[in-house]
Amino acid sequence: MLIDTHAHLNAEQYEEDVEEVITRAKENGVGKIVVVGFDRPTIEKAIGLAETHDFIYACIGWHPVDAIDMTDEDLSWIEELAAHSKVVALGEMGLDYHWDKSPRDIQKEVFRKQIRLAKKVKLPIVIHNREATADIVEILKEEGASEVGGIMHCYSGSVEIARQCVDMNFYISLGGPVTFKNAVKPKEVAAELPLDRLLIETDCPYLTPHPHRGKRNEPGYVKLVAEEIARIKGISFEEVAKATTENAMRLFGIS
């Protein structure tokens, strides 16, 4: 069995055929999917999918790009929903310095608030990082995020930083880019990090793995990520599937 630890089946790209996409995922050995909501509409859809499919779980939080829009009421709402039996993590949260919609100081404030909430409700966190590695690592350390741990989602950084994150009780999640010919860093991370700290994801509908690159991504393609990690490590696909599934179930507290 495979677990896609980060999917956006709540995105508009699946409005016409989400059930067909879910069926294809099952046919490709995907036994569980974590759907991530990052604002009010997507959180509601993530919860809805989790409630109507026993193998789908929800991760809820506020995306850094939209940090400027988050209110105290939104944070309280997320805290209430965190008690839902199908909510397994908070996020995706973090920092995004690529887009300039939300000022960096506001992004940091919203990030810190969500880490503190995660510690309060005792859920792991899922980290979005775009061009903000140093600040993210600093905030995770300052806020004691190791208490809950979590996932460095769709990791694209160095092996050195990955090891720092592992030391803070985080798993490193690899997605479609590990299959790209020119993706040096993800391949190095796949090679160097121990299997017991790796997770797999699609981040669908984005970052579609080779050979489907350029098309809409979907959870069934997480199998391609696992196959590439197995190739890089020189081990069997079954070993990667077993380890990453056990890692995800341990982190999310699901059986």
N, C-alpha and C positions, 0 to 999 in steps of 0.2 A: 504493500500500500504506500501511496505517496500523499503528502499533505502540501497543498499550495498555501503557504503561510501569509500571502498578501495578494488579494485579488480585489478588483473593483467591479464586481458583477452588478453593482448598483449604479454604474455609469450609463449614460444615455446610449452608448454604443451597443448595449445589449437589450434595449427596450423591445425589440421585435422578436428576439429568439433566445432569451436567457435560459429557458428550459432545455432547448436543444444543446446549448453550450454546456450546461450541467450534465446532460446525458453523455456527451462526448468525453467530458472529464472522467466520468465513471468508467467509460469504455477504455480509457488510457491508464487505468489503475489509480486514479485519484480518489482516495477514500474520505478525505476531509478538506474543506476549503474555509479559510478565514477571510471574510469580506470586510474591507476597511471603509469606515465612514469618517469624513473629515470636516463636515459642516452639517447644519441641520437637515437638509434634504437627503444627503447621502447616509447620514447616521440612521435616519428613519427607515431608509430602504435596506440598509444592512441588517437592522433588527428584524425587519419584515422577512427577509430571506432566511435568516437564522430560525425564525419562528415557524416557517413553513417547510423547512428541510432539516431533517435530524442531523445530517452530516455537515451542515454549514454553521459556522460560528461568526460572531461579530467582534470587531475591534473598533472602538469609538474614540474620537478625539478631535482636535482642531488643527488644521494645516497651517504651517507658518506663513504661507503666502497670504492667507486670509486672517492673520492674527489681529489686524486692525479692526476687524468686524466682530470679534468675540467679546461678549458682554459677561458680567458676573452671573447673569441669569443663565446664559449658555453653559457656563462652567457648573452651575448648580444642577442643571438638567443632565449633564453628562454624569455627574456624581450619582444622581438618582438612577440613571440607566445602568450604571456600573454594577448594580446589584442584580441585574437580569442574569438568569442562569446560563444564557448563551453568549454573554459578553466575557471574553477571555483576556482582553488586554486593552490598554488605553493608547491611542495614537490614530493616525500618525501625527506625531508632534516633532518639533525640532526647529531648525533654522534653514532659511533659503535665501541666499544672498545673490541669486541669479536674477530673480524678479524683484522689482522695487515697489510693489504695491504697499507692503507693510514695512514701516521703519524698523531698523534693526533693534532699537531699544524696546519697542513694543513686542517684537518677535521673541526677544529674550525673556521679557516679563511673562508672556503667555506660556512659553516653554517651561519656565520655573513653576508657574502655578499648576501646570498639568503634572509635572513630576511630583509635586507635593500632594496633589490629589491622588495620584497612583499609590503613593506610600500610605495614604490614609485608607484607601479602599483595598490595598494589598493586591494590586494587579501589575503585571509586567508592562513595560512601555515599548512602543515601536517608534524608532527614530528615523525621521526624514532629514537628510543632510545634503545640501547643495551648496558647494563652495564655502562651507562654514565649519570645517573640521575642528580647527583649534578652539573656537568658541564653544562648540558642542561638547567636546571633551572636557573643557574647563567647567562648564555648567553641570554636566553629569557628575563630576567629582565634587563640586561645591554643594550640590543638592543631595549628595549621598544616594544617587540613583542605584548604586549597587545593591541597596536593600531590597529592591524589587527586580532588578535586572530587566532584560528585554532583548530586543532585536535591533541591530543596525541594518535597516531595511535597504535592500538592493545595493549592497556595499560596493563602492568603487574606489576605495582608498588603498593605502599601502598596507603591507603585511605588518609593519611596525605598529601603525595605529590600530589595526585589527587586534593585535595582541594586547594593546592597552585596554581596548574595549572588552576583550575576553576577561582580563584581570578585574574588570568592573562588573563581572557577572552578566555580560551580554553575549548573545549568539550572533554570528555573522551570517547574513542571509544573501545568497547569490541568486541572481535572476538571469534573464535572457542574455545580457551582455557577456557572460562567461563563455557563451558559444560563439561570440564574434571573433574573427581571425585576428583583428588588431587590438583586442581587449587584453593588454598585457597584465595590468594589475589584478583584475578578477581571477585570471588564470594562476597568477602567483599565489594569491590568497587561497584558492582551491587546493593548490599543491602543498602549501606550507602549514595551513591550519589543521589541527586535529579534527577528525570526523565528528567527534562528540561536541564540537562547538559550531557546526555548520547547519544551516537551514536552507531550504529551497523555496522559491516563489516565482510568480510570473509578473506581478504588478500590472496584470492585464487591465485594460486593453493596450497598455504601452509596452515598450521594450521587448518586442516579439523575438524569440530566439531564431537562430539560423536552423533550417533553411526557409523559414516563413517570414523573415525580417521584411518589414515594410507593410505587412498585413496586420489586421487586428489580432491581438494576442488573446489567448483564453487559457483557463486552468489546465486543460489537457496537455498543453505544451510544457508543463513543468517537468514532464518526463524527459524532455530534451536537455533540460538543465542538469538533471540527475545523471543522465548518460554522459554528459561532457565532464562532470566532476569525476565520475568513475574512470573515464579515459585518462584524465590528467593525473589522477592518483594511482592508476594502474591496478585498480581493484574492480570487483564486479558491480554491476548496476544494482544487484540485490543488496549488497552491503551498504551502498549509499542510500537506497530507499529505506532500509531498515533503520539505519542510524539517524537519518534526518527526520523520519517519522517519530522515532522514540524521543528525539530531542524536542520536537514541537509539542508532543503530548506532555512531556515533563514540564516544559515552560508554561504551557497554557492550562495545565491541570485538567486535561481531558483524557478519557480512556476509550 
